[in-house]
Amino acid sequence: MWQVERVEEASSTNALAREQARGGTPDGTVIVAARQTGGHGQHGRAWHSPEGGLYLSIVLRDLDDPHLLTLALGNAVADVLEVAGAEPRLKWVNDVLVDGRKIAGILVEGESTGDRFDFLVAGIGVNVNGTTADWPTPLRGQAATLEEILGADSCIPDLESFLLEAAEGWVRKVREGRNDDIVAAWRRRDALQGKDAGFDPDGGDAPTMRGTVRGIDDDGRLLLETERGVEAFAAGRLFA
């Protein structure tokens, strides 16, 4: 399914994949970079991307639900980390945590004309080898690498192969409309179920409300219980 293209360095694999998608590159094209100089996550926040990580972006066509795709790919990353020996948990909507620290993230971006997406680009970044000791503040306290978790480095080509295999299966579930499978698997790894958290529905840098996380609904929306009751949010940023 995948056609893999490799570069040593990219400002952002998502930006490179979007550029190629605009030019007509086919569904299933994967851009892999050894390092990124301008990697970014949700709401444009910087993603530290030194050599030693796994950074890739996938061009997908004929998909119309970027939200469920994000959850599905979170499951794919978690599957691979479990095989490697870690115990990942998922933080809504696009973070993968181990021992409470971020080890991977997913960023799905798209472009559309009319009411349909021309394409989606799904970026995945995994902190694999090295340590966060010399990473910028505050990442040193918030991020982790797989090497730090396992106490040994990992073979990045093997992880890439496993990840693309897992991603193929989860993308197939999105295409087939198997939303229940995607949501159920995500719920089993929910990092914040039942916990108090701050939240900003606009994705800002500070919470504008607080509540208790009640998981996700059948459409993958965050359920947050506040003094107003339980509300569902399709977008936003959790602080916990």
C-alpha positions in Angstrom: 0.0 0.0 0.0 2.8 2.4 0.9 5.3 4.1 -1.5 8.1 5.3 0.8 10.4 8.3 -0.1 13.3 9.1 2.1 15.1 12.4 2.8 17.9 13.1 5.3 16.4 16.4 6.4 13.1 18.2 6.0 11.7 21.3 7.5 8.6 19.3 8.1 7.6 16.0 6.6 4.0 17.2 6.6 4.9 20.3 4.7 6.8 18.2 2.1 3.9 15.7 1.8 1.4 18.5 1.4 3.5 20.0 -1.4 3.7 16.7 -3.2 0.0 16.0 -2.6 -0.9 19.3 -4.3 1.1 18.1 -7.3 -0.9 14.9 -7.5 1.3 12.4 -5.6 -0.7 9.2 -5.2 -2.6 7.9 -2.1 -0.2 6.0 0.1 2.9 8.1 -0.5 5.0 8.2 2.7 7.8 10.8 3.3 10.3 9.7 5.9 13.0 12.1 7.3 16.0 11.4 9.5 15.4 14.8 11.2 13.2 17.8 10.9 14.3 21.4 11.3 10.8 22.8 11.6 8.6 20.0 12.8 5.3 21.0 14.4 2.4 19.6 16.2 -1.2 20.7 16.8 -1.9 24.4 16.6 1.6 25.0 15.1 3.5 24.1 18.3 7.1 23.1 17.6 8.0 19.4 17.6 11.7 18.8 18.5 12.9 16.4 15.9 16.6 15.6 16.2 18.3 12.6 14.5 17.4 9.4 16.4 13.6 9.7 16.0 11.1 8.4 13.6 9.4 11.1 11.5 7.1 10.4 8.7 4.0 11.7 6.9 1.4 9.8 4.8 -0.6 11.1 1.9 -4.2 9.8 2.0 -6.9 10.4 -0.5 -10.7 9.7 -0.4 -10.9 10.0 3.4 -13.3 12.5 5.0 -12.8 12.1 8.8 -9.5 13.5 10.0 -10.6 13.3 13.6 -11.1 9.5 13.6 -8.0 9.1 11.5 -6.0 10.8 14.3 -7.4 8.4 16.9 -6.8 5.4 14.6 -3.2 6.3 14.1 -2.8 6.8 17.8 -3.8 3.2 18.1 -1.2 2.2 15.5 1.6 3.9 17.3 0.5 2.4 20.6 0.5 -1.1 19.0 4.1 -0.7 17.9 5.3 0.7 21.3 3.7 -2.2 23.1 5.5 -4.6 20.8 8.7 -2.8 21.6 8.1 -3.3 25.4 6.6 0.0 26.5 3.2 0.6 28.0 1.7 3.5 26.0 -1.4 5.6 26.9 -3.3 8.0 24.7 -4.1 11.5 25.6 -6.9 13.1 23.6 -6.6 14.0 20.8 -3.2 13.2 19.3 -0.6 12.5 22.0 1.0 9.2 23.0 2.4 9.0 26.5 4.6 6.6 28.4 4.9 7.0 32.2 3.0 10.3 31.8 5.6 11.8 29.3 5.0 12.4 25.6 6.8 9.9 23.4 4.9 10.4 20.1 2.4 12.6 18.4 0.1 12.5 15.4 -0.9 15.5 13.3 -3.5 15.2 10.5 -3.9 18.1 8.2 -6.0 18.4 5.0 -6.9 20.6 2.1 -10.3 20.7 0.5 -12.3 22.2 -2.3 -16.0 22.4 -1.6 -17.2 20.0 1.1 -14.7 17.2 0.4 -11.0 16.8 1.3 -8.7 16.7 -1.7 -6.3 14.9 0.5 -5.2 14.3 4.1 -1.6 14.3 5.3 -1.0 12.3 8.5 2.2 13.1 10.3 3.6 10.8 13.0 6.6 11.6 15.1 8.1 9.1 17.6 11.0 9.9 20.0 13.1 6.7 19.6 16.8 6.9 20.4 18.8 9.3 22.5 17.8 11.1 25.7 15.9 14.3 26.5 18.6 15.6 28.9 19.8 18.3 26.5 16.4 19.0 24.9 15.0 22.5 25.2 13.0 23.5 28.3 10.3 22.5 29.2 10.5 19.4 27.0 13.1 17.7 29.3 10.3 17.2 31.9 7.5 16.5 29.5 8.9 14.3 26.8 10.5 10.9 26.8 12.4 8.7 24.3 11.9 5.0 23.9 15.6 4.5 24.8 14.9 6.2 28.1 11.9 4.0 28.8 13.5 0.7 27.8 17.1 1.4 28.8 18.4 0.5 25.3 18.3 1.9 21.8 16.0 0.5 19.2 16.3 -0.2 15.5 14.5 2.6 13.8 14.0 0.8 10.4 12.3 -2.1 12.2 10.0 0.3 14.1 9.2 2.1 10.8 8.2 -1.2 9.2 6.1 -2.2 12.2 4.4 1.2 12.3 3.6 1.3 8.6 2.1 -2.2 8.9 0.0 -1.2 11.9 -1.0 2.1 10.2 -2.2 0.2 7.1 -4.6 -1.9 9.2 -6.0 1.1 11.2 -6.4 3.2 8.0 -8.3 0.3 6.5 -10.7 0.4 9.5 -11.3 4.1 8.9 -12.0 3.5 5.2 -14.4 0.7 6.1 -16.3 2.8 8.7 -15.3 0.6 11.6 -15.5 3.5 14.0 -16.5 1.3 16.9 -13.3 -0.7 16.7 -11.2 2.5 16.6 -13.0 4.1 19.5 -13.0 1.0 21.6 -9.2 0.4 21.2 -8.5 4.1 22.0 -10.7 3.9 25.1 -8.7 1.0 26.5 -5.6 3.2 26.5 -7.2 6.5 27.6 -4.6 8.2 29.8 -7.0 10.7 31.4 -10.3 8.9 32.0 -11.8 10.0 35.3 -9.1 12.6 35.9 -9.4 16.4 36.5 -8.0 18.5 33.7 -7.9 21.9 32.2 -9.2 22.5 28.8 -9.3 25.2 26.1 -11.7 24.5 23.2 -9.8 26.9 21.0 -6.5 25.1 21.5 -4.8 27.9 23.3 -1.7 27.9 25.6 -3.7 28.0 28.8 -6.9 26.3 30.0 -10.1 28.4 30.0 -12.2 25.8 31.9 -11.7 22.8 34.1 -13.6 19.5 34.5 -13.4 15.8 34.8 -12.5 13.8 31.7 -15.2 11.2 31.0 -13.5 9.6 28.0 -14.6 10.0 24.4 -18.0 9.5 22.8 -18.7 7.2 19.9 -17.6 9.9 17.4 -14.3 10.3 19.2 -15.2 13.6 20.8 -13.8 14.5 24.2 -16.3 14.2 27.0 -15.7 16.7 29.8 -17.8 17.0 32.9 -18.1 20.6 34.3 -20.5 22.4 36.4 -22.7 22.6 33.3 -22.8 18.9 32.9 -21.1 16.6 30.4 -20.1 18.3 27.2 -18.6 16.9 24.0 -15.8 18.7 22.2 -14.5 17.8 18.7 -11.4 20.0 19.1 -9.4 21.7 21.7 -6.4 21.2 24.0 -6.3 19.2 27.3 -3.9 20.2 30.1 -3.1 17.5 32.6 
